[in-house]
């Protein structure tokens, strides 16, 4: 499908194009605390420790710490709770998910006195899960989605937006699809005497409300292939390649009801004041794959101290996007008797859109230190920096493999909306007996969204016909506890992990002093994680 190009119009930059966008780049680039039960129970603070299957996706030098081979797997029972709050009430949704969070193999071969050993490994790990639900209700609203659409639709002629003989505006024009959908359904209408200019349903004296439900599901899975070496039991090095798979589906429902709105009447030929209502349904699906490279080192200057360092390149994704939308509408003129055209109602829908894009996620840099107290205790601390403001997207402008160009609008918007995130991880382990251990951990990530964007003072670019988005606005925290048991070559680990995060949902971006319906959302996740493995 050809690239849709939209010129800058009126006072709002166009935000709905056939290209990757700020919100999708952000959603697909996030990572979570996931891995083996031991790794998660210690907050993921393993940059300087190694010796755990999960470190193959963190510091590849951790594979060189192994003194034997290992195979292991992890089961994650996940309890999710979402609470959406507005000044007009709150709603909750709960989910329970079970999946294999991590499994892998590590092999070790001894070489000699200098290079003591070479270790290699392959693991699967779930980096992120997109499963969540957002429900909300705003009453009253101070504007309408239709007015927002009208603000960036100026410049299109009415004949470009409507169907004609052998003419399909979705396929035969360069018009924004949401503008087409809104015009054909009466959500926006031409301004009398002002060709190419449009107005929404909301006017002075309008009283309206808004309701929304967004369901997201999907995952980012990563397969890690690492190799590392042990030099004199002092320096441990490692390199690795990660191969990732993405599947993301978003289903968004948005509804408005209004009284004293500016509505189409007489079959759409005139405008009057009356009651309006519409239900907008959006479906988006993104799939793709990518790769990254990582390298790291762990140094043990003395027996009780370990220092670690690792760097990850961005993950480079090739993505396929698809979306469509549908709207049900109804307009009633209370001054006229109910007739064939009163209420004026119906259904409109878009074509199915499909296009390709490329995404470069943030690079990652991490350092760590661990204190090993005899054979009884471990204290470990990590610091990591993720450069979310360095995300970069390209759009497809042709049909060749290299027909991609940077999307400057989106890349500049990324820098306006996001900043680098700082992550601190702390892990503790105490060996009660040679076989039994207790563990605890803490993990905190700073908000990676700039305050102006959190406050709604920065335009946020979306794509397709779904204008809604969520941005984190608080520190994301994990608190974890766990225990472990060893029997001969076997190990059995368990962990409880609680995650707390908060975000702001907006039905569309604020513009020109108009405030979109929004809600505060608290995401509380609790996981029971079980790992079993064998060392040989």
Protein Blocks (a to p, Z undefined) as FASTA:
>chain_A
ZZdddddehjbccfbdcdddfklmmmmmpccdeddfklmmnoopaklngoiaklmmmmmm
lmmmpcbdcddddddddddddddddfkbccdddddddddfbgcddddddfblmlmpacdd
dddddfbdcbdcddddddddfbdfklmmmmmmgoiafklmpccehiafklmpcbdfklmm
mmmnopaccdehighiacdfbdghiacddddddddedddddddddddddehhlaccdddd
dddddddddddddddddehiacdeehipaccddddddddddddddddddddddddddddf
bfkbccddddddddddddddddddddddddddfkbccdfklccddddddddddddddddd
dddddddddddehjlbccddddddddfklgccdddfbfbfklccddfklmmmmmmmpccd
ddddddddddfblmbccdddddddddfbdfklmnopaccddehjbfbdcddfbdcddddd
dddddehjbccddddddddddddddfbdceehiacdddddddddddddddddddZZ
